[in-house]
Amino acid sequence: MPDRRTLEVSLVCTMLNEVTTVSDLMGSIAAQTVRPREVIIVDGGSRDGTQLHVEWWHGRLGCPLRLIELPRATIAMGRNAAIAAARFPIIAVTDAGVRLDPRWLEAIIMPFEDETVAASAGFFVADPRGAFEIAMGATVLPQSDEIDPATFLPSSRSLAVRKAAWERVGGYPEWLDYCEDVVFDLALRKANQRVAFAPDAIAHFRPRATLRAFWHQYFRYARGDGKAGLWPKRHAIRYVTYGGVLGLLLLGKRGAPAWPLMLAGTGCYLRQPYIRLKPLLPALSTTQRAGVIALVPLIRAIGDVAKMCGYPVGLTQRLRYRGFGWTWRDASFAVITSD
């Protein structure tokens, strides 16, 4: 187990209107086998009482808790403000809407016993509530055995980084409202900052509960990709693939044997989600099994269309402007502290 005297850790998180999830997150922080030396929460201007729920945890976490109110802050701005305010050299980063495994902090700081490690990439898994979210999680979230540690770009739902490395790469890119953690990860690797993989540092993340919410999520992710100039080949392949599918459908209407080829391609495309889904099926009723099996291709298609709609919007924004015109340093904010 890491020695907390030598691995002094600040845990930071951003929130906005998370009144329904904040208790799960804060309770999971309080239950950590290794506790941080401090917790810093940045609230971006919640109007649902999130701040009051955070303040309730003063004196209940076993470590100091600071709440920074930073209205209008994006996630990147909030994270940068929290890390700048942190008192300790190692920063554990998580996000609202997750529930941390009790060993999350213990596992994610373990790699820092090696002084050459600049960041530790934790992992996150689906935390579904019901059959629909089981299908969603299996379709969109990879499992740890699918990850190549050499190329893995961790979500900042489950990440730890030395404050010095964060400073070296200029922090999170505040000109992005989405995909800021991917750009931050890429900056670390470009600066030759060593990133270790910590698969046992697990954050439980609830998938989107409706197709509408999922559409908006993936539209925004793809818009962020376009705005950041990320993955142009990957997005081009998606347009070409769906264009090819439409072409095959037209050929099918003219008598060409297009359906076998389309079915084979669809089977390959859906293979991994169904592999993830298989061990989850025995716990479901017969009706639920049929429902989640049918949902997988629908979720895939909706996610792809959302990405194809969002990416060109992001590209347009990239051409028109870069940034929001202000940073967290320009804002006035309130800090509530506790012992």
N, C-alpha and C positions, 0 to 999 in steps of 0.2 A: 504494500500500500504506500502511495506517495506520502512523504513527510510534509505536513502542512507548514512546518516551520521554514522549509526551504522552497516549497512551491506555494507561494502566496497568491491567491486567486480572487479576482473580482468577477462576479457573474452579472452580465448585462442583458437587458431585454427591452424591446420597444412594444408599445401597445397603442391601440386606437379602438375604442368602443368594444371592449372585450369582456363586458360584464358577465357573460354566460360562461366564459372559459377561464377567467383569471384565478378563480379559487382552485381549480384543478392544477394549474401551473404552480401557484404559490405553495399549495399543499405538497406537491412533489418536490419542490425545492427544500421545504422544511424536513422532508423524509430522506434526504440524501445521506448516504453512509459517510461521505466526506463533505463537509459543508464549506462553502466559500467564506472568505474573510469579510465580504460585503456583497450586497445585492443592490444594483442600480437599475431602476425602471424609468424609462423615458416615455411619457404619455404625449401623444401627438395632438391632443385637444379633444379627448373623449367627452361625449355629451350624455352618456348613459350611466354615469356613476362608477365607471371603472376605477377612478382615482380613490374613491372612498373604500372600495374593496381592497385596493393595494394598501392603503393606510391602515386597514384593520390588522394587517400582518406585522405591523411594527411590534417588536418585542416577542414575536412568535416564531421567528425564523432561526433563532440561535446565532444571529449575526446582524450587524448594522444593515439597515435598509434605507436607501435614498430614493425618493420619487422626484424626478425632474419633469416639470410640465413645460412642454415645448410646442405650443399650438402651431399648426400648419406644417410640422416637420414630416418629411418623408421618412421611410424606414432607414435609408442611408444616413440622413441627417441625424436621426435619433440615435443610431448606433454610434456614429462618430462622437456625438455629444456625451453619450454614456461612457465610451472608452476614454475620451479626454478627461472625464471627471474621475475615472477609476484610480485608486490609490496603489494598486498592486501590479506587478509586472506581467502576470499571466491573466488573460481575459477569456472567460468562458462565455460564449454567445449562444443564446437561444431565442425563441420567438413566442409570441402569444399564440394561443390555440394548440399548444402541445402539453403533454404530460410526460415528465422526465422519469425514466427508470431510476429506481433508488440508487443504483451504482453509476448513474450517468456521469456525474462529476468525477468520481473516483477513476472511472475508465478513461475519460477524455483528457485528464491531466497526467495520466501515467506516462505517456511518451515524453513529457518534458523532463523526466529524469535524465534524458539524453540532451545535453546542452546544445547539440547541433540542430535539434528540432525547433522549427519556427512556428509551426501550427499543427493542430491535431484535428483530423477530420472524423467527426462522429457520424452516426447513422440515424435514420428515422424510419419507422415502420407504421403501417396503417393501424389506426385505432377505431375500427368501424363500429357504428351503432345501427345494426339492422342489415338486411340482405342487400339493399341497394348500395350501401357504403362498402360492403364486402366486395361486390363486383367492381366498384370504383377503385378500391385499393389494389385489387389484383391486376387491374388493367393498367394503372398509371404509375404504380410505385415498384421499383425494382427491389429484389432481395439482396442481402449482403453477399451471397455467393455469386451474384452476377457482376459484382464490382471489380474493376481492375484498379488496385490501389495506386498504381503509377500514374493513372490519368484521371482518377476520381476528382470531381469538383464538388465539394460538400456544400450542402445547404447551410445557411447560417441559423437554421433551427437547431443545429448540433455541430458546434465548432468551438475550438479554443485556439488562441493565437497570442504570441508574445506581443506586448504593447509596442516593443521596439520594431517588430516586423510590420505591425499596422502603421506605424509612423513612417517606416521606410518606403512603403508603397503609396503613401498619401491617403490612407484610410479608404472608406467606402466611397464610391463615386456618387456625389450628391446630385449630379445632373441626370441620374437615372431614377425613375420611380419603381421600376421592376427590373429583375435580373442583376441587381446591384451586387448580390453575393457572388454570382458567377464571375463578374468582371473583377471583383476583389480577389477571388481565388486565382484567376488567370494572372493578375498582377503579382501575386505572391510567387507563382511558378516562374514568371518572366524574370523576377528579381532573384531567382535561384534560392528562394527560401524553402527549406525542407519541410514537406508536409507529410506527417505520419497518419496512417489509417488506424482508427480506433473503432472497430465494428461493434464492440460491446457497449459503447457509449450511445445508448438508444433513447431517442425522443419519440414518443408515441403521438402521431399526428392524425387527426380525424380528417378523412377525405371529405370532399364536398358532398352535401346531402341531397342536391338536386342537379338535374342536367343544366338548368339555367345558370346556377352558380358555377358549375364546372365550365360552361361555355365562357363566362366572363373571366374566370381564372386563366384559362389557356389563351384567350384573346389577349389578355394583358401580358402574359408571359411572352407571347410571340411579338407583341408590340415592343416590349422591352428588348427582345433579340434584335429587332429591326433598328431600334433607336441606338443600340450599342454596336451595331454592325456584326453581330454574332451569327455563326453557323450559316452563312449564305448557301453553301453547297447542300447542307441538310434540308434547308427550306426549298431549294430549287428541286431537289429530288422528290419532295412531296408534291410540288406542282406538276412535275413531269409524270409521276406515278398516277395521280388522279386524272390527269389529262389522258394518259394511256388507257385507264379504265373506261373513260367516256368513249374513247376511240374504239375499244373492244365492244362496247355496248352497241355502237353504231354498226360495227361489222356483224355483230350477232343478228341485228335486224335484217341484214342482207344475206343471211344464210351461212356466214362463216362460223366455224366451230370455236367461238370465243369463250363459252361458259366453262369448259374444262380448265382452260388457262387461268381464268379469273378465280375459279374455286381453288385451284392450287396455290395461286398467289395469296389469296385471302387466308387460306389455312396456314401458310408460313407466317403471315403477318400476325395472326392471332395465337400462334402456338405458345409463346411465352406467357401471356396472360392466363391461358388455360392451365398451363403447368403450375402457376402460382395458385390458381383457384382450386385445383384438384384436392389438396389436403383439407380445404375448408368446407367442402361440400357435405361430408357425412354429418356435420352438426346442423344442417338445414333440412327443412321439410321438403317433400317432393315438389311441391309448388314453388318453394323458394329456390330450389336447385334449378328448375326450369327457367325461372325468372332471371337469376344471375347469369346463367349460361347465355341467355338471349341478350342480356344487357351488354356483354363484353364488346361485340362488334359495333353496337350503337354508340357506346362510349368512345371507342376508337375513332369512329367516323366523325362524331361531334367535335372531339378534340382536334382532329386534323383540320376540319373546316374552320374551327375557331382560330387555329394557328395561321391558316392561309388567309384569313381575313385580317388578323392582327398584324402580321409581319409587314405588309406594305404600308400600313398606317405608321408603324414605327420608322420605316425607311423614310417616309415623307417628313416625319418630325426630325429625323437626323439631318436631313437636308436643310430644314428651315431654321433650326436653332439647336443649341447645345447648352442645356442648363435651365434652371428655374429663376436665375437672376439673384438668388440670395442663398445663404448657407445658414447652418445652425448658429454660426458665430455672429450673424447679423440679427438674430432674434433675441427678444427679451424672454426670459424664462424664470420660473419659480422653482426653488429647490427646497424640499421638505426633508429634514434629516432626523435620524434617531440614533440612539446609542445601542 
